[in-house]
Structures are given as C-alpha cells and as structure tokens.
C-alpha cells in the first residue's frame, strides 16, 4: 500500500464512551479525549499494534436517545448488560449521528485532535466511523434537504408507522436493511440521490482530515443492486455509477492516503474490494472459527492472496458477542492464533485480551465490573507482537498428512510465511500429523525450531523435514508459531 500503512495492520477497537468512563472511575476524575494520560496511551500502544479505531466519537442525537429510553426491548438489553443501570448510562447510539463533529462530552474536535496526536507519537494510526446509510432523525439535513432521503406519502406512514415518520412536513423512511425491521432512531438516506452522494463525499472528506482510516458502516447497503432491491420505487431510478466508486474516487483526489474499511456481509466482500475499499470484514471466517470445523476453515483459506490480503479478520467487535463468553478457552486461543497470523488486517476489541465476557450495547456509557484474566491479557499481547514479526513475505496454505489408522491430521490447520510456520489443532482432541514445508534447501543440516509464543525449542533433521515433513503432536486446541534457524 502507498498510504504509509503496513500491508497487514493490527487494529484495536475502543468503544470510546465507556472506555473514557472506565478511565474516569480508575483515575477518580472526569476524562475526555483531551486529557487521557500519556501512560494510558502507552498501554494502548501494545507492541505489534498499528492502529486504533475510536468507535463512537461523533455527536449523538437527543431524538435517538429519546427513542432508546422509550424502547422496552432495548431497556431489557441494557439491564441485562448493566444490572445496576442508571439513566445517565444510556447515551444513545453512536450510529445515530446528529453531526459528524466529535461530541463535546468526549472532548470535542480539540480533544479528538489531541488523541490523534498522542497516537501518532506512538506510531499508531487513527480510524473513525462513517455511517453512509442513515443519519439521526434530528440531523439538520432531514429538514433542510429532504430530497437526500427516502420519502413516502401519508398512506405509507399509516400502513407502516414503524417504517416512516414525519419531519419538516414530509414523510421520511426510517433506515433499514432488506432483511430486518426498520431502525426506529434513524432516517434513511437515498443512495441514488446526487445531492446525498455529494453530501456523503463532503462528510467523508471532513472525516478523512481528522484521521488516517475510515470504517464504513454496513457498506454493502449502498450498492446499486442492494439499495434498489431494498427500496424499489421509493429510491427512483438507479444512477449509471455505483455509490462507492464515485465517492471513493472523489475522496482519493482529496485524501489519497486514507485507508477505507468496509463492514460488509452477504457474500459482498469481493464486490466491495473491487469498488475501492482497502479492507472488508471477513465475517465468514469468524463464523467458521466460532461454529465450524477445521475443514470449513481450510476451505475458506484456499481463496487467492489478492482477496485475502484485503480482509479484516476478527473474533469479536462491538456487534459480536464476547469471544471469552462464546468460545471455550482452548478454541478461543486457537482461533486467536489463526486470525493473528493469516494474511490481511486483524481487528482486536478493547477487553478481548483481558477476557471480558459481557457484551455491551453501543447505547451505553459504562461497562460492568468484571474480573480481568491477566493470563489471557499476556497471551494476546504476546501473540500480537509475534504476529507482527512472522507475517513477512509470501504466505502459503500447507497440507497436513497422516496415517491410515490416525485421521486426526485432518484437524490440523497449517500455513507458512517466509521464515515461519503456523500449525493449529482446530479440534477438541489431540492431533498428530506431518506438515509439508514449502522451503527448498532443508536437507543436509540440523534445524532449530523455536515456538515464538512459549519459547520451546525443537531440534529437527533437515533431511526428515524435506522428505517426510514436520511432525507435530498437538493437544486439543494446541498450536505452534515456529521459526527456523
């Protein structure tokens, strides 16, 4: 990449508001982005980390907050996450944006600029959100520029009051995707509107001036095919150009260095890569690591390197449940080793290292108190640092071989980089097998294989490695990250 970013960045997502609340409780004083102590930024700058995504910095909507406080289902979810919920804990959704201006309660634009400077001093890039599909119902554009939005008629509102609302004498659609009920706290932008596209480009350009990367929420909703299928006649005729190529082309003219990350689902990853995104979510790998077996993971990894290099691998984020709560400890660590050492970007979530288990709704400003798993924290920090060093050069998916009376090799996942080999037993039983290494010139000498995660050293004959492969015997969910010397 020509952006100053590494080819395979490690990204750390921070839920900004609850993170600042936690710091305030820890330090015994109010904390905003303007006055986070240097030592805290040092803690964030884990060796091997490349970027920080400050999720939820933009000005939140009073109208959206009122919807959240009046929604019984949301209130139940809030109390499940925070049994001692107080009114001040509910601050509204960060994806119900009233203005793309850093919220004053978080430090405002000056505080955001200070946070970016602090991260830059530590060699970290800053990522911020953009929500292209919708805005808050009290966003100034809803009444000033109603032609930017999906509009209906009184009969639409009467027939579907959950899908429409009145604003400025117009009937405006609530935002939605084609598979779920409308979101009651947002107004739906019209991706086919020239005015909306121009405003989106202006908003993205303004955001790009404040950060190094932009994460675009639910980016696939704006493709002509999906948007047209979702809104039909209400959207009007599709433009001759796609939403993202038009916007990204204009953005690159103004900010050629900014990295763009798409949250995408529904098999649209390749499409959005082709439309200009640097990275796209790899939700399919997440599902396979969380719920399927080694064969499913291996099949996923047979895709071309040009595709895999532009994926974001993750085990949790603010939308997904906590990995520590949904994955048994062994599977969690095995999956973490896989995500950390594959091609593409890696996304880590604040609290994931420490084994937090409570999934916090994005509307809340405070996390529940939880015991921290310090062994998990140390393991993940070590993994991030090791992954930075081994993910160098050419990546290859490797074959595992076994014996007729021992099929356990089928549960071994293996791949190599220029001077490292990773082997993961992705199963709940012990597995043995031989991994065929890709490097010529192994014969004729002895080799020392060092596991970079635990420091163990294995002595192996080069002739055996070249002819029979690397023999491994791993416990349930065991793994090696080996370098050869």
N, C-alpha and C positions, 0 to 999 in steps of 0.2 A: 504494500500500500504506500501511497505517496503522501500520506496525511500526517506523518510523524507518529502514528500508532504502530505497535507491534502487529505482526500478521495474525497472531493468536492471542488476543488480550484476555486477561483475567479481570473480571468486573465485579465490584462489590456493591450490592444494592442496599441502601439505607432508607428505611421508612422515616422520613425527616422529622415529622412532628413528634411521634412517640420517642424517637431517638433523643431529641432535644429535651423532652420531658424527663426521660431517664437520666440524662446528664444533670438536669436541674436538681433532681432528687439526690443524686450522688454528690453534687458539689454544694448543695444547700443554698442555692441562689438561682434566679432566673437565668436561662441560657438561650441565646439565639445564634444564628449562623455568624453573627458579627463578633461573638466573643467566646467561641469554642476554644478551650485552652490548647496550646500547642501540643501538650502531651497527649491529648485525646486524638488529635490528627496523627500523631506519631503511632498510636495504637491502630488507627485505621490503615495506615500505610504498611500493611503486612508485606514482608519481602515476597516478591513474585506477583503482587497485585499491580495492575496497570491503570485502572480507572475506578471511579466512584460514581454511582448513579444515585443522586439525591432525589428520591421519588417523593413527589407531592409538595413542591415548593411554591406552586402558583396560588394566586388569590382564590380562596374558596367562596362559594356562593351562599349568602344568607337564605335565599329561596331554597336552594338544595338542602341546606341544614334543616330548614323547617320541615321539608319532606322526610328527611331521615328521622327526625324526632317524632314524627307522627305515624311512622310506618311500624306496625306491630311486629311483622316478621323481622325487620332489621333490629328492632329493640330486643327481641329474643336472642338474636345472634350476638348483639353487643353484650348482653348479660351472660351469655354462655362463655364468652371470651373474658369478660371482666365481671365476676360475680358482685363486686362492690362498686358497680358502675355509678358514676355521679354525672349530673347534667353537663358539667364542664368537660367531661371526657369525650363527648360527641362533638366533633368539629366539622363534619361534612366530608363529602368525598373529594379526594384530590383529582378525580376525573370528572368532576362537575366544576369546570373552571369558569370563573367570572371574568378574570382578566389574566393575560399572560404577563403578570408582574409578580415578583416574589412577595409573598404575603408578609405584611408588616409584622405580624405576630411571630414570624420566623426570622425576622431580621431585615426584611425588605430588600430592595435591589442592592443597597450598600453591603448588607450582610452576606448576600449571595456572592457578591464580588470578592469579599474578604475570604469566604470559604474557598472559592476557586483559586485565589492566590495562595492560600495555605496548602491546598492540594498540589498545585503546580510546584511549590517549593520542594515537595516530597516526590516529585516525578510522576504524579498521578493526573490523569485526565478527568474531566467532569462531564457527566451525562445528565441531561434533563429531559423531561417528558414533553411530548406534543400529542394532543388528542384531536385527530383530524375529523372524526365522525360527528362530534356534537359539542355543544357548549352549555353552560348553565342557562336556565330559563330567564335569569335576570342579566345575562350578558348584554352589554349595550347594543350589540348588533341585532338582537332579536326584534327590537322596535325600530331601529334606525335603518336596517337593511333586511326587511322581511323576505326580499327576493333571494337572499342567500340560503333560505331554509325551505324544507319541505312544507308546503302549505296544503290545507284541505278546506272543507266547507263545513257549515254548521251541521249538516247531516252526518258528516264523518265523526264529529265530536259527539253527537247524540248517539250514534251507533256504537262508538268505541271510546267512551270517556277516559279510559286508561291510556289510550294511544295518542290523544290530542289535548291541546289546551289553548286557552285564549291568551293572546299577547298583542297589545297595541291595536286592537280591533281586528286582528287576524286569527285564524285557526292554524296553529303550528303543531307539527308532529313531535312527539317525544322520540328520542333516539332509541334505536333497537338494531339487533342483527336479525337475520331471517329465521332463526331457529328458536328464539326465546321471546317472552313478553317484553313490552317496551320498558325502558328505564324511566321511572317517573320523575327523575330530578334533572333531566337534560332535554335540550332542544336539538332536533335533527337538522344538521347542515345538508345542503343539496350539493353533492359532489359533481353534478352536471352543470351547476351554475358557474358562469365565467366570473361573476363577482365573488362568489365564495372561493373559487380557486385563487384568484388574485389576493384575497384577504388571507388565505391559508399560506401562500408564499410569503406574504409580508410578516405573518406571525412566526413562521419558521425561520425567516431571516433574522428577526429580532432575537429569537431564542438562540440561534447559532452564534450571535455576537456575545452571548453570555456563557458559552460552554464549548466543549470540544466534541460532543456527540449528542445526538437526539434519539431518544427511544420513542417510536411512533406507535401509539396505542391502536390495537385491532386494525392494523393497516390494510388487511385484505378486504375490509368492508368497502373501501373506496375504489376498488377495481370496477371498471365499467360493467362487467358481467354480473358481479355480485350485487353492486348497488342497483343496477337496473332490475335484477330479479327481486330484490328486497322491496323496492318502492314502486315499480311499474309506472303507471301513468302519472303518478304524483311527481316523479322525477323529471318528466319531459324526455325529449329525445337525447340519446347518448351523444356526447361530443365525438369528434373524429379522433381526438387524442385521449390517451389514458391519463388519469389523475396524477399518478406518481411520476411517470417520466416527464410530464410537463412541469410539475413542481420541483422535482429534483434537478432537472436541467437548469431551471432558473436559479435554484439555490446554489448549485455548484459555481455559477458565474460569480456569485457574491461571496460565497464561503467555500472555496474548493477543498478546504482541509477538514471540514466537519464530517464525522462518521455517522452514518444513519443505520439504526437498528429497528427492524420491524417485528412487532408482535404479530404473529400470523398462525393460522390454523387451517384445517380443511384441505390439506394437500396443496397449499398455495406457496410453499416456500420457494420452489424454483422459479415460479412466476414472479414473485416479488424481488428475488435476486436479479432476474433479467430486467426488471423495471427500475433498477438502480440502487437497491439497498445493499449496504456493505455486509450486513449480517441479518439473519432471520432466526426466530425462535425454532428450536428443534423439539417440538412437543412430542413427536413420535418417539424419539429416543427416550424422553422422560417416561412416557407410558410403558415402554418396553422394559426399561430398567426397574420401574416401580412394580410392574404387574406381570411381566412375561419372563421367558427363559433365555438361556444363552443363545439358542438357535435364532430367536427373533432379533436379539441384539446384533448378532453376527450378520444376519441378512441386511439389516439396516446399514451396517458399516461397509457393505460392498459398493455403495454409491461412489461416484467419481470424486476425486480430490477437489476438483473445481467447485463442486457442490458442498462438500463437507467443510471446506475452508471458510465458508460464509454462513455457517450455522452457529447458533448460540446454545451450548449445552448447559443444562441445569437440573437440579434435583428439587429445588423449591424456589419460590419467589413470592411476592405479596398476594398473588392469585392462588397459588397451590398450597396444599396443606404442608405443615412442617415435616421434613424428612424424618426427623427423630421420632415423630408420632406415628408415621405410616409405614416406615421401613424398619424391620428388625435390625438391631445394631450391626450384625455382620453384613447383611445385604446393603445397609446404608453406606458402610465404609467401602465395600467392593464397588458399588455404584459411583461413589465419590472418586475413587481412583480412576475408574473408566472415564468419567466426564472430564476430569482434570488433565488426562494425558492423551485425549483424542485431538484431532485437528479442529480448528475453529475456535471461537470465543468460548469462555467459561464464565457462567454467572453464579455468584455466591450471594447469599442473602444474609443480612445482619441477624445474628442469633443462630444461624445454622451451625457455625463452628462450635458454639457452646451447647448445642443440643437442646435448644428451646423447642417446646412441644405445642405451645398454644398458638393457633392461627389467629392473627389479629385482623378484624375487619378494617379496611382502609379508612373508615369514617372516624376511627378512634385516635385519641391523642396520647394514650397511655398503654403500655404493655403490662400484663400481670406480672407479679413477682414469681420467679421460677428459680429453682436451684440450677446452677451452671455446671456443666460437665467439663471440667478442666482437662481431662484426658482427651476428650473429643476436640476441644479447642486446640490443644497442642498438636494432635494428629493432623487436623485440617490445615493449620498454619504450615506445618512441615510439608504437607502434600502440595500446597500452592507454591512453595519455594522450590521443591524438587521438580514439579511440573514445568516451571519456567526453564530449568536447566536442561531437561531431557527433550522438550519439544523443539528440536532443532533439525532442519534438513528434511530428508524425504521420509514420508510416513508410509508404512506398508501394513496391511492386514495379513497376519500369519496363520498358517494351518497348524492344527494340533493333530497328532496321530497317536493311536493307542494299540491295543491288542484285542484279539477276538474275544477273550474272556473278561475284558475290562473296558466297557464302553464309556467310562467316566470322562475320557478326554473330550467328549462332545460338549461338556460343560465348561471347557477352558476357552476363554477369550484371550487372544494374543495379538500384539502389534509391535512394530519397531519404529524407531527413529534412527538417525544416522549412527548413534553410538549407544543406544539404549533399547531394551526390550521390556515390554509390559505384559504380564500374564495375570489374569484374574480368573479364579474359580468362581463362576457365577452360579453357584448351587449350594444347597444346604447339606451336602455330603462331601467327603474327601474325594479329590480327583487327581488322577495321575495321567501323564502323557508326555509326548516328546514334541517340542516346538521346532519346526524347521526354520532355521535362521537364514536371513537373506544375504549375508555378507560373504564375499569371496575371501580367500586367504586365511581362513581359520585354522587350517591344518598346519602341523609342524611345530607347534609350540603349546605351552600351557597358558590358560587364561584365568584371570581372577574376575569373578562376577560379584559386584557389590550391590546389595539392595539398598538403595538410597533412602528408603523410608525407615528401616530399622538398623542399618549398619552391618548386617550379616554379610560375610564373605564366603563365596563358594569357589573352590578350585576345580577346573574342568579341563579335560584334554581337548585340544583343538581338533584333533582327528575325529574324536567322538562327536563333537559339536557339528563338524562339517558333514559327517556321514549319517549319523543317527538323529541328530538334533539335540536340543537342550531338554534333558529330563527334568520334569518338575513333579513334585508331590505336594499338593496344597490342601490344607484343611478346609472345612466348609467356609465359603466366602473369603478364602485366603487370596493373597496377591503378592506379586513381586514387581518392583520397578528396578531393573538391573542395568548397570553399566559395565562394560567390558574393558579390561586393561591388561 
